Amino acid sequence: MRDMIIDCHGHYTTAPPEMEAWRKAQIAALGEPSRGPSPSALRISDDQLRQSVEGAQLKMQRERGTDVTFFSPRASFMAHHIGDARTSADWSGVCNELIHRLCKLYPENFVGVCQLPQSPGVPPESCIDELVRCVEEYGFVGCNLNPDPSGGHWKEPPLTDRWWYPLYEKMVELDVPAMVHVSTSCNPCFHTTAAHYLNADTTAFMQFLTSDLFKDFPTLRFVIPHGGGAVPYHWGRYRGIAQDMKRPPLAELLLKNVYFDTCVYHRPGIELLLEVIPADNILFASEMIGAVRGIDPETGHHFDDTRRYVDAIDWLPAEDKRKIYEGNARRVFPRYRPWP
């Protein structure tokens, strides 16, 4: 059998309109939760779920020659800043349930990654029950962790603070990684996908660089998406800062625990990523039907058709491509059990 191509970063951005209507009703009832809809009130049939992906994510999988997508709820809709912990718990449960149903309908195409019920100021251990449920009952292989539940105002402690440790302990116990992924920005200074997302990727990396988190959790794993934000482009800066701070070299300090995906939407950016970051630390991803949905007039192909960029790099050894397309995802997400 040929090598697989695993897309480690996909979101359910094409959910039926009933899902958004449920969310709007929930938000309209904030302050009076008894008026809000119950999770069981959301009615979406299997046929609606099939229709929502057949002409979208599944179509693109087939056209682009990828095999499986690690699929999570829509990142910009997590909106952890809305409501309170109960609001977030109900919304996360609804979102994760739909991902689970899609994974049951298409077990060869989708593998679940969960949304966590984070809420500003609420300790991360509040997310543990949902993480356990999704991993142990639904078979999910990872989670999305928002380092800024306040929505662009950065009110929480750094990811390296002990405030987060109870959640990390459970992640290590379950042997699941987290993708560091913020949600909607409600700060007008930061465009959600073009500024807030990339700022968060860069910020998380710097937090890891200045801490000894991985001495406390040597098997804890994070994926920094969107190619690592500014990190590959400024790798020399980070090496120099680590040196000035008397920190260990970056390979020793971070690269046993921190990984990057290929959600970079032009070939020069992909080449830079592959030249700077070791192949062992790069996972293929596209985030297709996500932040950038159009066709690049310079190439005639979708910006998010990231396989084309990787395939076109003829100086990349075949073994490194195999790692990026499949092997690294299996190492970072060991709970993934592929089709035979």
C-alpha positions in Angstrom: 0.0 0.0 0.0 1.2 3.5 -0.8 2.1 6.0 1.9 -0.7 7.9 3.5 -1.1 11.6 3.5 -2.5 12.8 6.8 -3.8 16.4 7.1 -3.4 17.2 10.8 -5.4 20.5 10.8 -9.0 20.6 9.6 -12.0 22.4 10.9 -15.7 21.8 10.4 -16.4 25.1 8.7 -19.3 23.8 6.6 -21.8 22.8 9.3 -25.5 23.0 8.5 -27.2 26.3 9.3 -29.1 24.8 12.2 -25.8 24.7 14.2 -25.3 28.5 13.9 -29.0 29.1 14.7 -28.6 27.0 17.9 -25.6 29.1 18.9 -27.4 32.4 18.2 -30.2 31.2 20.4 -27.8 30.3 23.2 -26.1 33.7 23.0 -29.5 35.5 23.0 -30.4 33.8 26.3 -27.2 34.8 28.1 -28.1 35.8 31.6 -31.2 33.7 31.5 -30.0 30.2 30.6 -33.3 28.7 31.3 -34.5 30.4 28.1 -31.7 29.0 26.0 -31.7 25.9 23.9 -30.7 22.6 25.4 -28.0 20.6 23.6 -30.6 18.0 22.7 -32.6 20.7 20.9 -30.1 20.7 18.0 -31.5 18.4 15.3 -29.2 17.7 12.4 -29.7 14.5 10.4 -27.0 12.2 9.1 -28.0 13.2 5.6 -27.4 16.8 6.4 -24.0 16.0 7.8 -23.1 14.0 4.7 -24.3 16.9 2.5 -22.2 19.4 4.4 -18.9 17.6 3.6 -19.5 15.7 0.4 -19.2 18.8 -1.8 -16.6 20.4 0.4 -13.9 18.7 2.6 -14.4 15.2 1.1 -14.4 16.6 -2.4 -11.1 18.4 -1.8 -9.6 15.3 -0.2 -10.3 13.4 -3.3 -9.1 16.1 -5.7 -5.9 16.8 -3.8 -5.0 13.2 -3.0 -5.0 13.3 0.7 -6.3 10.5 2.8 -7.5 11.6 6.2 -8.1 14.8 8.1 -7.8 15.4 11.8 -11.1 17.2 12.1 -12.1 19.7 14.9 -14.9 22.2 15.4 -14.6 25.5 13.6 -11.9 27.5 15.4 -13.4 31.0 15.0 -16.7 29.7 16.4 -15.2 28.4 19.6 -15.5 32.0 20.9 -14.6 31.2 24.5 -15.0 34.8 25.5 -18.8 34.5 25.2 -20.9 33.7 28.2 -19.5 31.7 31.1 -18.2 28.2 31.8 -21.7 26.7 31.4 -22.1 28.4 28.1 -18.8 27.1 26.8 -19.4 23.6 28.2 -22.8 23.3 26.3 -21.4 24.8 23.1 -18.3 22.6 23.2 -20.4 19.5 23.8 -22.6 20.3 20.8 -19.6 20.9 18.5 -17.7 17.8 19.6 -20.8 15.6 19.2 -21.1 16.7 15.5 -17.5 15.9 14.9 -18.0 12.5 16.5 -20.9 11.8 14.2 -19.0 12.8 11.1 -16.1 10.5 12.1 -18.5 7.6 12.5 -20.0 8.3 9.1 -16.6 8.6 7.4 -14.1 6.7 9.6 -11.6 6.5 6.8 -11.7 10.2 6.1 -12.0 12.0 9.4 -10.5 11.6 12.9 -11.7 13.7 15.8 -9.9 16.5 17.6 -11.9 18.2 20.3 -12.8 21.7 21.3 -12.2 22.4 25.0 -14.8 24.2 27.1 -12.5 27.1 28.1 -13.8 30.3 29.6 -12.0 33.5 30.7 -10.6 33.2 34.2 -11.8 29.6 34.7 -9.1 27.2 35.6 -8.1 24.8 32.8 -9.0 21.7 34.9 -12.6 22.5 34.1 -11.8 21.1 30.6 -10.6 17.7 31.8 -14.0 16.0 31.8 -14.7 17.0 28.2 -11.2 16.0 27.1 -11.6 12.6 28.7 -15.0 12.0 27.2 -13.9 12.9 23.7 -10.8 10.7 23.9 -12.1 7.7 25.8 -15.7 7.6 24.5 -15.4 9.2 21.0 -11.9 8.1 20.1 -10.5 11.6 19.5 -6.8 11.9 19.1 -6.1 15.4 20.3 -7.5 18.8 21.4 -7.3 22.4 20.4 -6.0 24.6 23.2 -6.8 28.3 23.2 -4.0 30.3 25.0 -6.3 33.4 25.0 -9.9 32.6 25.9 -10.5 36.3 26.3 -10.6 36.8 22.6 -7.6 39.0 21.8 -7.0 40.6 25.2 -4.6 38.0 26.6 -5.9 37.9 30.2 -4.8 34.4 31.0 -1.4 33.3 32.4 1.2 32.1 29.9 0.8 28.5 28.7 3.9 27.7 30.8 2.3 28.8 34.0 1.4 26.2 36.6 -2.2 27.3 36.2 -2.4 25.1 33.1 -0.7 22.1 34.7 -3.7 20.0 35.7 -4.8 19.9 32.1 -1.3 19.0 30.9 -1.2 16.2 33.4 -4.3 14.7 31.9 -3.0 15.2 28.4 0.1 13.3 29.3 -1.9 10.6 30.9 -4.1 10.2 27.9 -1.1 10.6 25.5 -2.7 13.3 23.4 -1.2 16.5 22.0 -2.8 19.9 21.8 -2.8 22.2 18.8 -2.3 25.8 20.1 -5.3 27.5 18.4 -7.0 30.8 19.4 -10.5 31.7 18.4 -12.3 34.8 17.3 -10.7 38.2 18.2 -13.0 40.7 19.7 -10.2 43.2 19.9 -10.4 45.5 16.8 -6.6 45.8 16.8 -6.3 42.2 15.7 -7.9 40.7 12.6 -8.9 37.1 13.6 -7.2 35.0 11.0 -4.5 37.3 9.6 -3.2 38.8 12.9 -4.6 37.1 16.0 -4.0 33.6 14.8 -0.4 34.3 13.8 0.3 36.4 16.8 -0.8 33.5 19.0 1.4 31.0 17.2 4.4 33.2 17.7 3.5 34.1 21.3 3.1 30.5 22.3 6.5 29.6 20.9 8.2 32.4 22.8 6.4 31.3 26.0 7.8 27.8 25.6 11.3 29.2 24.9 11.5 31.1 28.1 10.3 28.3 30.4 11.2 24.9 31.7 7.8 23.5 31.0 9.2 20.4 29.2 11.4 19.5 32.1 8.2 19.1 34.1 6.4 17.4 31.2 9.0 15.7 29.0 6.3 13.9 26.9 3.9 16.8 26.5 3.4 17.7 22.8 2.1 20.8 21.1 1.5 21.6 17.4 1.9 25.2 16.6 -0.2 25.8 13.4 0.0 28.1 10.4 3.6 27.2 9.9 4.5 28.6 13.4 3.5 32.2 12.7 6.6 34.3 12.5 8.9 31.7 14.1 10.6 30.1 11.1 11.2 33.5 9.5 12.8 34.8 12.7 14.6 31.6 13.7 17.9 33.4 14.1 16.3 35.9 16.4 14.9 33.1 18.6 18.2 31.3 18.6 20.0 34.5 19.6 17.5 35.3 22.3 17.8 31.8 23.8 21.6 32.2 23.8 21.4 35.7 25.4 19.1 34.3 28.1 21.5 31.4 28.7 18.9 29.0 27.6 19.7 25.6 26.0 19.9 25.4 22.2 16.4 25.4 20.6 16.7 21.8 19.4 17.4 20.7 22.9 14.9 23.0 24.6 11.8 22.7 22.4 12.0 20.4 19.4 11.3 17.2 21.3 7.9 18.6 22.3 6.9 21.4 19.8 5.9 20.8 16.2 4.7 22.9 13.3 2.2 22.4 10.5 2.3 23.3 6.8 -0.6 25.7 6.7 1.4 28.3 4.8 -0.2 29.4 1.6 2.6 30.0 -0.8 5.5 28.0 -2.0 8.3 30.3 -0.8 6.9 30.2 2.7 6.8 26.4 2.6 10.4 26.3 1.4 11.5 28.6 4.2 9.7 26.4 6.8 11.4 23.3 5.4 14.8 24.9 5.2 14.6 26.1 8.8 12.6 23.6 10.9 13.8 20.0 11.0 11.7 17.6 8.9 11.0 15.6 12.1 9.1 18.6 13.5 6.8 19.3 10.6 3.3 17.8 10.0 1.4 18.2 6.8 -1.8 20.3 7.1 -3.9 22.5 4.9 -6.8 23.9 7.1 -8.8 23.6 3.8 -12.0 25.6 3.6 -10.7 27.7 6.4 -9.1 31.1 6.7 -8.2 31.4 2.9 -10.6 29.9 0.5 -9.9 31.5 -2.8 -7.8 30.7 -5.8 -4.3 32.2 -6.2 -4.3 34.0 -9.5 -0.5 33.4 -9.8 -0.9 29.6 -9.7 -4.5 29.0 -10.7 -4.9 26.7 -7.6 -6.4 27.2 -4.2 -4.1 29.0 -1.7 -4.8 26.2 0.8 -3.8 23.4 -1.6 -0.6 22.9 0.5 0.2 19.5 -0.9 1.2 21.1 -4.2 3.8 23.2 -2.5 5.4 20.3 -0.7 5.3 18.0 -3.7 7.0 20.7 -5.9 10.1 20.9 -3.7 12.5 18.6 -5.4 15.4 19.1 -3.0 13.4 17.6 -0.1 14.4 14.0 0.4 11.7 11.4 -0.1 12.1 10.1 3.4 11.5 13.6 4.8 8.4 13.9 2.7 7.1 10.6 4.2 7.7 11.9 7.7 5.9 15.1 6.9 3.0 13.4 5.2 2.5 10.5 7.6 5.2 9.5 10.0 5.3 12.6 12.2 1.5 12.6 12.6 1.6 9.1 13.8 4.3 10.0 16.4 2.6 13.1 17.6 -0.9 11.7 17.6 -0.2 8.1 18.8 -3.9 7.4 19.5 -4.6 7.6 15.8 -5.4 4.1 14.5 -5.5 4.3 10.6 -7.3 2.0 8.3 -5.4 -1.1 7.5 
